[in-house]
Amino acid sequence: MIIYFTVTNDLSYDQRMIRICTSLAQAGYQVKLVGRKLKASIPLIEQPFKQKRINCFFNNGKLFYAEYNIRLFFYLLSKKMNCICAIDLDTILPCYFISKLKGIPRVYDAHELFCEMKEIVTRPFIYKTWKNIERYSVPKFIYGNKAP
């Protein structure tokens, strides 16, 4: 079974995802963790799972999220997988659409209430945008770990 995990951060420092992906790889799954590459990113350390970094022109804000999600969708479109997992709300849309197109299970893993983070709540337009994404997509994920 091939499982893809998607994040928006630099893979080098995400200890939580390294633990999860390592555990699954050691259990016999083929795991690929997809994140982003920053100008200051250090080389990836070899892991028992595959890693992919996506380059973006924009590194923060609305343009970053739009660009990253579009790039992520097109990257995933050509990949063979049996399951896809969105880590947090910021990669949920490409995972949802890929799972629908490929007819594969989708998992949502939210370790925080994304829409309740200070940098989201204090900006009404941004909050409304993410809240709409959450309302649309989260109910479509029957598998996962959703923050309380």
Secondary structure, 3 states (H helix, E strand, C coil): CEEEEECCCCHHHCHHHHHHHHHHHHCCCEEEEEEEECCCCCCCCCCCCEEEEEECCCCCHHHHHHHHHHHHHHHHHCCCCCEEEEECHHHHHHHHHHHHHHCCCEEEECCCCHHHCHHHHCCHHHHHHHHHHHHHHHHHCCEEECCC
